[in-house]
Amino acid sequence: MTVRSAGGFADLVLADPAWLEAEFEAIVAANFGPPPKPSPPPRASGPSHPSAGRTRSRRPPRVRARAGKCPRRERSPPATVVSCR
C-alpha cells in the first residue's frame, strides 16, 4: 500500500492503537534505560538537618563593614540630563 500524503500516513499509523502503543514502548525502551530506583522514604524522627536542633551558633556573628569603606559593588556614573532651553 502506498500512502501519498501526510494525512494518509497519520491515518494509517493511528488505525491500530495496539500496534501504535507497542511501537511507542519499543522506541522508549530502545532509547532510555530502566526507570530510576525510587528514593528511600524520609526518616520519621529527629531533625531534618544536623544543625536544625541547635539553638545557638558556635561562632560569633560576623562584623559587617560599613558601606562607605567597602562598597559591595561599583556603581555607574549618573545619567546625563538633557535640558530643553
CYANA upper distance limits for C-alpha pairs under 8 A (distance plus 0.5 A):
  3 VAL  CA      8 GLY  CA      6.44
  3 VAL  CA      9 PHE  CA      6.53
  4 ARG  CA      8 GLY  CA      7.43
  4 ARG  CA      9 PHE  CA      8.29
  5 SER  CA      9 PHE  CA      6.94
  6 ALA  CA     10 ALA  CA      6.75
  7 GLY  CA     11 ASP  CA      6.75
  8 GLY  CA     12 LEU  CA      6.66
  9 PHE  CA     13 VAL  CA      6.68
 10 ALA  CA     14 LEU  CA      6.50
 11 ASP  CA     15 ALA  CA      6.37
 12 LEU  CA     16 ASP  CA      8.37
 13 VAL  CA     20 LEU  CA      7.26
 14 LEU  CA     20 LEU  CA      7.27
 16 ASP  CA     20 LEU  CA      6.77
 17 PRO  CA     21 GLU  CA      6.64
 18 ALA  CA     22 ALA  CA      6.69
 19 TRP  CA     23 GLU  CA      6.62
 20 LEU  CA     24 PHE  CA      6.64
 21 GLU  CA     25 GLU  CA      6.62
 22 ALA  CA     26 ALA  CA      6.67
 23 GLU  CA     27 ILE  CA      6.71
 24 PHE  CA     28 VAL  CA      6.72
 25 GLU  CA     29 ALA  CA      6.49
 26 ALA  CA     30 ALA  CA      6.57
 27 ILE  CA     31 ASN  CA      6.77
 28 VAL  CA     32 PHE  CA      6.34
 29 ALA  CA     33 GLY  CA      7.34
 29 ALA  CA     34 PRO  CA      8.29
 47 PRO  CA     52 ALA  CA      6.31
 47 PRO  CA     53 GLY  CA      6.67
 48 SER  CA     52 ALA  CA      7.25
 49 HIS  CA     53 GLY  CA      8.41
 65 ALA  CA     69 LYS  CA      7.59
 65 ALA  CA     70 CYS  CA      6.82
 66 ARG  CA     70 CYS  CA      6.80
 66 ARG  CA     71 PRO  CA      8.38
 67 ALA  CA     71 PRO  CA      5.51
 67 ALA  CA     72 ARG  CA      7.86
